[in-house]
Amino acid sequence: MPPPSEAWQRYEIIDSCLINAYKTYPTMQDFINKIKAELKTIVSKETIQKDIAKMKMSRDKGGFDAPIKFKKAANGYFYDFENYPDYTIRKFGLNKQSIQQIELAAGVLQRFKGVMSSDSFNQTLNHLYASLNIERNSQEKSIAGAILPEDTTYLRGMENFELFVDAIKRKLPVSFIHYSYQSQTFKANIIHPYLLKESNDRWYLVGYSEEHGEIRYFGLDRIYDPYLIALNFKKNKETDLTNLFANKIGLRTLDGRDEYEIVAIKIWISKVYSNYFKSMPLHKSQSIVESEEDGNIIISLELVPTYELISVILSFGKHVELMEPKWLRRELKKELNSMLSSYSN
Protein backbone atom coordinates (compact mmCIF):
# COMPACT_ATOMS: atom_id res chain seq x y z
CA MET A 1 0.00 0.00 0.00
CA PRO A 2 1.56 3.31 -1.03
CA PRO A 3 2.24 5.80 1.77
CA PRO A 4 -0.05 8.79 2.27
CA SER A 5 0.97 12.30 1.30
CA GLU A 6 3.12 14.22 3.78
CA ALA A 7 0.33 16.76 4.14
CA TRP A 8 -1.97 14.18 5.70
CA GLN A 9 0.77 13.01 8.01
CA ARG A 10 1.37 16.62 9.08
CA TYR A 11 -2.33 17.04 9.91
CA GLU A 12 -2.10 14.09 12.28
CA ILE A 13 1.03 15.48 13.94
CA ILE A 14 -0.59 18.90 14.41
CA ASP A 15 -3.64 17.15 15.85
CA SER A 16 -1.48 15.15 18.29
CA CYS A 17 0.14 18.35 19.51
CA LEU A 18 -3.21 20.05 20.05
CA ILE A 19 -4.66 17.18 22.10
CA ASN A 20 -1.52 16.76 24.24
CA ALA A 21 -2.70 17.58 27.77
CA TYR A 22 0.88 17.79 29.04
CA LYS A 23 1.88 20.60 26.71
CA THR A 24 -0.91 23.09 26.10
CA TYR A 25 -0.85 25.84 23.52
CA PRO A 26 1.76 24.37 21.16
CA THR A 27 3.62 27.05 19.20
CA MET A 28 4.43 27.17 15.52
CA GLN A 29 7.95 26.03 16.39
CA ASP A 30 6.54 23.07 18.33
CA PHE A 31 4.73 21.90 15.19
CA ILE A 32 7.86 22.33 13.08
CA ASN A 33 10.03 20.44 15.57
CA LYS A 34 7.54 17.58 15.91
CA ILE A 35 7.20 17.20 12.14
CA LYS A 36 10.98 17.24 11.75
CA ALA A 37 11.35 14.52 14.38
CA GLU A 38 8.64 12.22 13.00
CA LEU A 39 8.82 12.80 9.25
CA LYS A 40 12.53 13.65 9.00
CA THR A 41 11.70 16.74 6.99
CA ILE A 42 11.83 20.50 7.59
CA VAL A 43 8.74 22.57 6.83
CA SER A 44 8.21 26.32 6.85
CA LYS A 45 5.82 28.36 8.97
CA GLU A 46 3.82 29.10 5.81
CA THR A 47 3.30 25.38 5.25
CA ILE A 48 2.01 24.88 8.79
CA GLN A 49 -0.30 27.88 8.43
CA LYS A 50 -1.74 26.36 5.24
CA ASP A 51 -2.15 23.01 7.01
CA ILE A 52 -4.06 24.63 9.87
CA ALA A 53 -6.26 26.51 7.39
CA LYS A 54 -6.98 23.23 5.59
CA MET A 55 -7.84 21.46 8.84
CA LYS A 56 -10.28 24.23 9.74
CA MET A 57 -12.14 23.83 6.45
CA SER A 58 -15.49 22.06 6.44
CA ARG A 59 -15.59 18.35 5.73
CA ASP A 60 -17.45 18.82 2.43
CA LYS A 61 -14.43 20.81 1.24
CA GLY A 62 -11.95 18.14 2.31
CA GLY A 63 -11.16 19.59 5.75
CA PHE A 64 -11.86 18.42 9.29
CA ASP A 65 -14.00 21.24 10.74
CA ALA A 66 -11.16 21.56 13.24
CA PRO A 67 -11.94 24.22 15.94
CA ILE A 68 -8.34 25.50 16.01
CA LYS A 69 -7.78 28.88 17.68
CA PHE A 70 -4.75 30.99 18.55
CA LYS A 71 -4.03 32.40 22.02
CA LYS A 72 -1.93 35.50 21.69
CA ALA A 73 -0.88 35.58 25.35
CA ALA A 74 0.61 32.08 25.07
CA ASN A 75 1.75 32.53 21.46
CA GLY A 76 0.25 29.12 20.81
CA TYR A 77 -2.66 27.22 19.32
CA PHE A 78 -5.44 25.20 20.93
CA TYR A 79 -8.62 23.30 20.20
CA ASP A 80 -11.81 24.99 21.36
CA PHE A 81 -12.69 22.15 23.74
CA GLU A 82 -15.23 24.38 25.50
CA ASN A 83 -17.54 24.21 22.49
CA TYR A 84 -16.14 20.98 20.99
CA PRO A 85 -15.28 18.67 23.90
CA ASP A 86 -12.65 15.98 23.21
CA TYR A 87 -12.31 17.00 19.57
CA THR A 88 -9.71 15.22 17.45
CA ILE A 89 -9.54 14.56 13.74
CA ARG A 90 -9.07 10.90 14.57
CA LYS A 91 -12.07 10.35 16.78
CA PHE A 92 -14.67 8.02 15.32
CA GLY A 93 -15.76 6.37 18.55
CA LEU A 94 -14.58 2.96 17.32
CA ASN A 95 -12.96 0.19 19.30
CA LYS A 96 -9.68 -1.44 18.28
CA GLN A 97 -11.34 -4.33 16.47
CA SER A 98 -13.61 -2.02 14.49
CA ILE A 99 -10.67 0.17 13.50
CA GLN A 100 -8.77 -2.90 12.32
CA GLN A 101 -11.71 -3.97 10.20
CA ILE A 102 -12.04 -0.54 8.63
CA GLU A 103 -8.29 -0.34 8.15
CA LEU A 104 -8.47 -3.61 6.26
CA ALA A 105 -11.24 -2.26 4.03
CA ALA A 106 -9.32 0.98 3.53
CA GLY A 107 -6.30 -1.03 2.46
CA VAL A 108 -8.39 -2.68 -0.24
CA LEU A 109 -9.77 0.71 -1.28
CA GLN A 110 -6.23 2.02 -1.57
CA ARG A 111 -5.66 -0.07 -4.70
CA PHE A 112 -8.23 2.05 -6.50
CA LYS A 113 -6.15 5.21 -6.06
CA GLY A 114 -4.32 4.28 -9.25
CA VAL A 115 -7.60 3.94 -11.10
CA MET A 116 -9.87 6.54 -9.56
CA SER A 117 -8.01 9.67 -10.48
CA SER A 118 -10.49 12.14 -9.03
CA ASP A 119 -9.18 14.38 -6.27
CA SER A 120 -12.34 14.02 -4.21
CA PHE A 121 -12.02 10.22 -4.09
CA ASN A 122 -8.40 10.36 -3.00
CA GLN A 123 -9.14 13.17 -0.50
CA THR A 124 -11.90 11.09 1.03
CA LEU A 125 -9.63 8.05 1.27
CA ASN A 126 -6.84 10.06 2.88
CA HIS A 127 -9.39 11.64 5.22
CA LEU A 128 -10.49 8.17 6.28
CA TYR A 129 -6.93 7.18 7.10
CA ALA A 130 -6.20 10.35 9.05
CA SER A 131 -9.48 10.28 10.94
CA LEU A 132 -9.07 6.66 12.01
CA ASN A 133 -5.52 7.26 13.16
CA ILE A 134 -4.38 4.23 11.19
CA GLU A 135 -0.72 3.44 11.78
CA ARG A 136 0.86 3.29 8.34
CA ASN A 137 4.45 4.52 8.57
CA SER A 138 5.37 1.19 7.00
CA GLN A 139 3.45 -1.66 5.43
CA GLU A 140 4.71 -4.02 8.13
CA LYS A 141 2.92 -1.96 10.82
CA SER A 142 -0.40 -1.95 9.00
CA ILE A 143 -2.89 -4.78 8.89
CA ALA A 144 -3.61 -3.72 5.31
CA GLY A 145 0.02 -4.48 4.52
CA ALA A 146 -0.91 -8.16 4.80
CA ILE A 147 -2.92 -7.84 1.61
CA LEU A 148 -1.29 -7.74 -1.81
CA PRO A 149 -4.03 -7.42 -4.46
CA GLU A 150 -3.16 -7.44 -8.12
CA ASP A 151 -1.90 -4.05 -9.19
CA THR A 152 -4.55 -1.94 -10.87
CA THR A 153 -3.20 0.44 -13.44
CA TYR A 154 -4.87 3.66 -14.43
CA LEU A 155 -7.39 3.25 -17.23
CA ARG A 156 -8.32 6.08 -19.56
CA GLY A 157 -11.81 7.39 -18.87
CA MET A 158 -11.89 6.66 -15.15
CA GLU A 159 -11.64 10.39 -14.48
CA ASN A 160 -15.30 10.53 -15.58
CA PHE A 161 -16.45 7.80 -13.18
CA GLU A 162 -18.06 10.15 -10.66
CA LEU A 163 -19.80 12.10 -13.42
CA PHE A 164 -21.51 8.91 -14.59
CA VAL A 165 -22.45 7.94 -11.03
CA ASP A 166 -23.97 11.38 -10.60
CA ALA A 167 -25.89 11.02 -13.90
CA ILE A 168 -27.29 7.65 -12.83
CA LYS A 169 -28.28 8.96 -9.42
CA ARG A 170 -29.93 12.12 -10.77
CA LYS A 171 -31.40 10.36 -13.83
CA LEU A 172 -29.83 12.70 -16.35
CA PRO A 173 -28.83 11.75 -19.92
CA VAL A 174 -25.17 12.03 -20.87
CA SER A 175 -23.82 13.26 -24.18
CA PHE A 176 -20.38 12.12 -25.25
CA ILE A 177 -18.13 11.16 -28.14
CA HIS A 178 -17.54 7.43 -28.46
CA TYR A 179 -14.54 5.91 -30.19
CA SER A 180 -14.86 2.50 -31.83
CA TYR A 181 -11.69 0.39 -31.71
CA GLN A 182 -13.07 -1.82 -34.47
CA SER A 183 -14.00 0.87 -37.03
CA GLN A 184 -11.53 3.43 -35.64
CA THR A 185 -14.14 6.18 -35.85
CA PHE A 186 -15.59 8.75 -33.47
CA LYS A 187 -19.35 9.20 -33.12
CA ALA A 188 -21.52 11.44 -30.93
CA ASN A 189 -24.19 9.77 -28.82
CA ILE A 190 -26.68 10.45 -26.04
CA ILE A 191 -27.05 7.79 -23.37
CA HIS A 192 -29.65 7.45 -20.64
CA PRO A 193 -27.39 5.73 -18.07
CA TYR A 194 -28.65 2.95 -15.80
CA LEU A 195 -25.53 1.50 -14.20
CA LEU A 196 -21.76 1.05 -14.32
CA LYS A 197 -20.56 -2.50 -14.88
CA GLU A 198 -17.06 -3.93 -14.42
CA SER A 199 -15.86 -6.75 -16.65
CA ASN A 200 -12.30 -8.05 -17.07
CA ASP A 201 -10.81 -5.09 -15.15
CA ARG A 202 -12.59 -2.59 -17.40
CA TRP A 203 -15.60 -0.42 -16.62
CA TYR A 204 -18.61 0.04 -18.90
CA LEU A 205 -21.47 2.52 -18.89
CA VAL A 206 -24.75 0.71 -19.45
CA GLY A 207 -27.76 2.62 -20.69
CA TYR A 208 -30.27 3.34 -23.41
CA SER A 209 -28.55 4.62 -26.54
CA GLU A 210 -30.54 7.09 -28.62
CA GLU A 211 -28.29 6.25 -31.58
CA HIS A 212 -29.08 2.52 -31.45
CA GLY A 213 -32.57 2.63 -29.93
CA GLU A 214 -31.70 0.00 -27.33
CA ILE A 215 -29.60 -0.70 -24.26
CA ARG A 216 -25.87 -0.72 -25.06
CA TYR A 217 -22.55 -0.90 -23.21
CA PHE A 218 -19.82 1.71 -23.67
CA GLY A 219 -16.29 1.23 -22.35
CA LEU A 220 -15.21 4.20 -20.25
CA ASP A 221 -11.82 4.13 -21.99
CA ARG A 222 -13.56 4.97 -25.28
CA ILE A 223 -15.70 7.84 -23.99
CA TYR A 224 -14.58 11.41 -24.63
CA ASP A 225 -15.93 14.79 -23.47
CA PRO A 226 -18.99 13.59 -21.52
CA TYR A 227 -21.40 16.10 -20.04
CA LEU A 228 -24.86 15.99 -18.49
CA ILE A 229 -27.76 17.36 -20.49
CA ALA A 230 -31.22 18.55 -19.46
CA LEU A 231 -33.46 16.13 -21.37
CA ASN A 232 -36.30 13.87 -20.30
CA PHE A 233 -34.77 10.70 -18.94
CA LYS A 234 -35.85 7.41 -20.51
CA LYS A 235 -36.40 5.03 -17.61
CA ASN A 236 -35.64 1.36 -17.99
CA LYS A 237 -38.97 -0.43 -17.78
CA GLU A 238 -38.37 -3.48 -19.98
CA THR A 239 -34.92 -4.92 -19.36
CA ASP A 240 -33.97 -6.81 -16.21
CA LEU A 241 -30.36 -5.68 -16.01
CA THR A 242 -29.60 -8.05 -13.14
CA ASN A 243 -30.51 -11.13 -15.17
CA LEU A 244 -28.92 -9.64 -18.28
CA PHE A 245 -25.50 -9.91 -16.66
CA ALA A 246 -26.15 -12.79 -14.27
CA ASN A 247 -26.16 -15.35 -17.08
CA LYS A 248 -22.99 -14.21 -18.83
CA ILE A 249 -19.26 -14.43 -18.47
CA GLY A 250 -18.23 -11.00 -19.70
CA LEU A 251 -20.44 -8.72 -21.78
CA ARG A 252 -19.93 -9.30 -25.49
CA THR A 253 -22.57 -11.67 -26.83
CA LEU A 254 -21.48 -13.51 -29.95
CA ASP A 255 -22.49 -11.77 -33.17
CA GLY A 256 -26.03 -12.58 -34.17
CA ARG A 257 -26.92 -14.16 -30.83
CA ASP A 258 -29.74 -13.02 -28.55
CA GLU A 259 -28.66 -11.17 -25.40
CA TYR A 260 -30.91 -13.48 -23.34
CA GLU A 261 -30.50 -16.81 -25.15
CA ILE A 262 -29.26 -19.18 -22.45
CA VAL A 263 -27.85 -22.45 -23.78
CA ALA A 264 -26.62 -25.68 -22.16
CA ILE A 265 -22.84 -25.87 -22.38
CA LYS A 266 -20.66 -28.91 -21.68
CA ILE A 267 -16.93 -28.66 -21.10
CA TRP A 268 -14.34 -31.42 -20.62
CA ILE A 269 -11.55 -30.61 -18.15
CA SER A 270 -8.36 -32.61 -17.67
CA LYS A 271 -7.27 -33.83 -14.25
CA VAL A 272 -4.60 -31.09 -14.25
CA TYR A 273 -7.29 -28.42 -13.75
CA SER A 274 -10.24 -30.43 -12.41
CA ASN A 275 -9.67 -29.37 -8.80
CA TYR A 276 -9.17 -25.77 -9.93
CA PHE A 277 -12.64 -25.73 -11.54
CA LYS A 278 -14.16 -27.49 -8.54
CA SER A 279 -12.81 -24.88 -6.13
CA MET A 280 -13.45 -21.91 -8.42
CA PRO A 281 -16.49 -22.52 -10.68
CA LEU A 282 -16.69 -20.60 -13.93
CA HIS A 283 -20.26 -19.59 -13.12
CA LYS A 284 -22.91 -20.18 -10.47
CA SER A 285 -24.72 -22.55 -12.87
CA GLN A 286 -21.72 -24.88 -13.06
CA SER A 287 -22.28 -28.51 -12.08
CA ILE A 288 -20.22 -31.66 -12.53
CA VAL A 289 -22.06 -34.14 -14.75
CA GLU A 290 -19.32 -36.75 -15.01
CA SER A 291 -16.14 -37.67 -13.13
CA GLU A 292 -13.78 -39.99 -14.98
CA GLU A 293 -11.59 -42.56 -13.25
CA ASP A 294 -8.36 -40.84 -14.27
CA GLY A 295 -9.46 -37.56 -12.66
CA ASN A 296 -10.88 -35.76 -15.70
CA ILE A 297 -14.30 -34.18 -15.28
CA ILE A 298 -17.12 -32.87 -17.46
CA ILE A 299 -19.02 -29.82 -16.29
CA SER A 300 -22.23 -28.24 -17.52
CA LEU A 301 -23.17 -24.56 -17.56
CA GLU A 302 -26.31 -22.59 -18.37
CA LEU A 303 -25.03 -19.41 -20.04
CA VAL A 304 -25.47 -16.86 -22.77
CA PRO A 305 -22.45 -17.57 -25.03
CA THR A 306 -19.97 -14.69 -25.14
CA TYR A 307 -16.58 -13.94 -26.61
CA GLU A 308 -15.20 -13.81 -23.08
CA LEU A 309 -16.37 -17.41 -22.49
CA ILE A 310 -14.46 -18.55 -25.56
CA SER A 311 -11.38 -16.63 -24.36
CA VAL A 312 -11.55 -18.34 -20.96
CA ILE A 313 -11.77 -21.80 -22.56
CA LEU A 314 -8.87 -21.10 -24.91
CA SER A 315 -6.73 -19.78 -22.05
CA PHE A 316 -6.44 -23.32 -20.60
CA GLY A 317 -5.13 -24.79 -23.85
CA LYS A 318 -5.36 -28.56 -24.31
CA HIS A 319 -6.61 -29.09 -20.75
CA VAL A 320 -10.09 -27.70 -21.45
CA GLU A 321 -12.30 -28.70 -24.37
CA LEU A 322 -15.72 -27.37 -25.32
CA MET A 323 -17.98 -30.31 -26.14
CA GLU A 324 -21.47 -28.83 -26.59
CA PRO A 325 -23.31 -27.14 -28.19
CA LYS A 326 -21.89 -28.11 -31.57
CA TRP A 327 -22.41 -24.68 -33.15
CA LEU A 328 -20.40 -23.02 -30.39
CA ARG A 329 -17.70 -25.68 -30.78
CA ARG A 330 -17.49 -24.71 -34.47
CA GLU A 331 -17.14 -21.01 -33.50
CA LEU A 332 -14.30 -21.88 -31.16
CA LYS A 333 -12.66 -24.02 -33.86
CA LYS A 334 -12.81 -21.05 -36.27
CA GLU A 335 -11.02 -18.93 -33.69
CA LEU A 336 -8.34 -21.61 -33.26
CA ASN A 337 -7.85 -21.93 -37.01
CA SER A 338 -7.51 -18.15 -37.28
CA MET A 339 -4.88 -18.17 -34.56
CA LEU A 340 -2.96 -21.02 -36.22
CA SER A 341 -3.10 -19.20 -39.54
CA SER A 342 -1.55 -16.12 -37.96
CA TYR A 343 1.34 -18.16 -36.55
CA SER A 344 1.85 -20.22 -39.71
CA ASN A 345 2.34 -17.04 -41.72
N, C-alpha and C positions, 0 to 999 in steps of 0.2 A: 504494500500500500504506500503510495507516494506521500511524502511529508506534507503538512499543511504550509501555507504561506507564513512568512515571518510575522506579517501583520497580525494574523490570528493568534500566534503565540505571544505576541506583545500584549494583546488585549487581555489574555489570561494572566500575564505577569502583573499588569497594572491592576487587574481585579484582585489578585492575591495580596498586593500591597494595601489596597483600600480596605480589605476585610481583616487585615492583621491587627488584632486587638492590642498587641504588645508594642506597636509603633503606629500611633495615630498621626494623621495629617502628613502622609508621605509627601516629600518635595519632588520637584522635577528631577533633581539630581538623584534622589532615591530610585526613581523609575529607571533612569539611565544606568545606574550602577547595577540594579537587579537584572536588567536585560543583558547587560554586558556579562554578568556572571553566569546566567543561565543559557543564553544564546550564543555567547562568544562573539558578540558583534557590538559595535559602537553606533549609537543612534543620536541624532541631534534633538534639541529641544523642540524644533519645529515638527519633527516626526511624531514626538510624543503628544504634542498639542493636537495634531491631526488625528492621532489615535483616539484621544479623549473625545474629540468632536464626533468621531465616527461612533464611538460607544454610546454617546448621548442621543444619537439619532433614533428614531422610532424603528420598531422591528420591521414594519412594512417597507422601510427604506434600507434594510440590511443592518441596522444597528441593534442595540440592546435595551433601549429606553433607560440607560444607566443614569441614576440621579446623582451625577458627580458635581460637586461644588468646590469652590476654592475659598479657604479661610486666610484672609490677608494677614491677620495677626500672627498666624503660625507659618505663613508662607508655604502652606501645604494644601493638599486636596483631601476630600472626604466624601463618603456616601451619605446621602440624606436619610439616615436610618430612622429619623423621627417620623418622616412621612412614608418611608419604604423600609420597614423593619426587616433585618436579616437579608437585605438585597445582595445578590451576587449573580453574575452572568451565568454561573454554572448551576444554579439551583433549579432542579426540576422536581424535587421531592421524591426521588427514586431511591430504592435500596440498592445495595451492591449487585445483587443478582439481576435486577431489572436493568441497571446500567450496563452490565456485561452483555445482556441480551440485545440491547439497543446498539451497543458498540459493535457487536457481531453483524447486525443488520447494516449499520453504517459502513462497516468494512466492505460489505458486498456492494452497497451503493457507490462506494468510492471508485469501483471499476468503470462506472458510467461517466466519470469526469472526462475521460478521453473521448467519449461519444457525444455527451450532452454538452455542447459548447456554450450554452447560454450562461451569462454571468449570474442570473438570478438563481439558477439551479446550483451552481457551485458555491454561491454565497450562502444559500440555505444549508448545503451540506457542511460547509465550514462552520456555520453558526451552530449546527447540531453538535459538532465535535467540541467546540468551545464551551457551549452551554452545559454539556454533560461532563465536562472536565475529564475527558478521555485521555489517558496517558498514552502518548504516541511519539515520544522522542525517538524511539526505534521500534522496528517491527517486532523485535523479540519481546518488548514490554507490552505489546498490545494483543489482545485476544484475536483481533481481526488479522494479525500477522500470521495466524495459524491457517489462514485460508489463502490459497493461490489459484484464483479462477483464471481461465484462459484470457489472455490479454485481448482487450477490445480496442481496436483502432478507430480513429475518427472516420466517420463516413460522411461524405458530402450530403448536404440536405438536412442533417440533424439540427442545424441551427434554427430550422423552422418548426421543430417538434412542438414547442409550446404554442406557437401560432395555430397549429392544427388542433391541438387539444382545446384551445380556446374556442375555435370555430365549431367543434363538435359539441362543446358544452353550451354555447350560446345559440346553436342551430343557425349558423350563418354560412352561406355558400362561399367558396374560395375560388378565386380566379388565378390561374398560373400558366406558365409555359412548360410544356412537357416535352422531353427529349426521348426519342425512340432509339435504342441501341441498334435495333434490327434495321430500320430504314434510314437511320442517321439523319433524322429530320426533327425540327422543332414545330410544335403546334399548340395554339392557345386552347384552353379548355376551362369550363366552369364545373366544379364538383360540389355536390351537396354531401359533405363528409359525415360518415356514421361512426367510424372507428379507425384506430391505428392497429395494425397487425404486424407482428414480427415473424419472419420466416427465414431460416438459414442465416442468422445474424444480420439481416437487412429488415428495414421497416417500410411498411406500405400504408398508404392512405387509401381507405376503402370508402367508396361513396357512389352516389348516382352521378353519372357523367352525362351532361347535356349533349355532348358531342356524339356519344354512342347510344344514348337513350336507354341505358341499363346500368346496373351496378358494375363498377370496374375497380381494379387495383392499380395504384400508381406508386412506384418506388420513390422514396423521398430523395434518393440520390439523383433522380432524373427530373426533379421539380425545380423550376427557376422562377424567381420573382413572384411568390405567392402573396396575395392580399385579400382581406375579407371584403365582401361586397354586400350592399343592402338590397337583397332580393328575397322574394318569398322562398322559404326553405321547403324543399320537397322531402317530406317525411318518408321513412321506410315502412311501408305497411304490408308488403308482400313477401319479402325475403327474410327467412330465418337465418340471420348471419351466424348464429351459434352453430347450427347444424351444417351450414355451408362450409365451415372450416373444420368441424369436428370429424368429418369423414374423409379428410385428405391428409396426405403427407406433402407439405408445401402448398403452393397456391396455383401453379400453372397447369390447368387441365389440358390434356392432350388435344391437339387441334381437331375440331369437329366433334368433340365429345361433350355431352351434357354436363353442366356444372354439378348436377345432383345425381348422376347415374352411378349408383353404387353397384359394384360387381364383385363376385366371389373370386378371390385370388389365392392360388396355391404356390408355395415356394419350397423348394428342396434346399436343405442346409446341411453342409458336411459336419462331421463330428468336431472339426476344428473350431467352429463357431456356434455349435448347437447350444452350449451353456451360455454363451454371450446373448443369444436371442431369447433364451429362457429367462435370464435375469434382467434383460432390457428389451421388452417387446417393441416391435416396430410401431405398433398402434394398439389402442385399447381393445380392438376387435380380434386381436391375434389369439389363435388357439392352436394347440398341437394336435394334428389329426393322425399322425403316424410316427412311431419311434422305431427305427431300425436297430437290429442287433449290434451292428458295428458302431452305433452312436449317432448316425445321421438322423435327422428329423425332417418332417414335412409339416409346415404350418399353413394355416388358412387365415385370410384377412377379408374383411368387408370394407372396401374402399372405393373412392372415386379415383380412377387412374390419373396420375400426374407425371410430369417430366421429372419431378423430384424423386418420385418412387423409383423410376427407372434408374436414376443416378445412384440412389442408395443401393439397389441391387447390383449394379455394375461395379460399385466401389469394393465389393467383396470378392471380385474376380471369380475364379473357378469354384469357390466354396459355396456360392449361392446361385441357384438356378430357378428361373421363373418357369413354372410348369403350366399353369392355367391362369386366365383364359388364353386360347390359342391366338386370337387376334393381337393380344398384348404381347405375347411371346414373339410374334412376327415383327411387331414394332421395335422390340428390344433387339431382335436379330438385325434389323435394318441399321440400328444405331451402331451395333458391333461391326457390321460390314463397313460402315462409313469410317469408323475409327481405324479398322485394318487397312482400308484404302489409303487413308492419310499417311500411315506409317510405311506402307509398301512403296509409296511414291518418294 
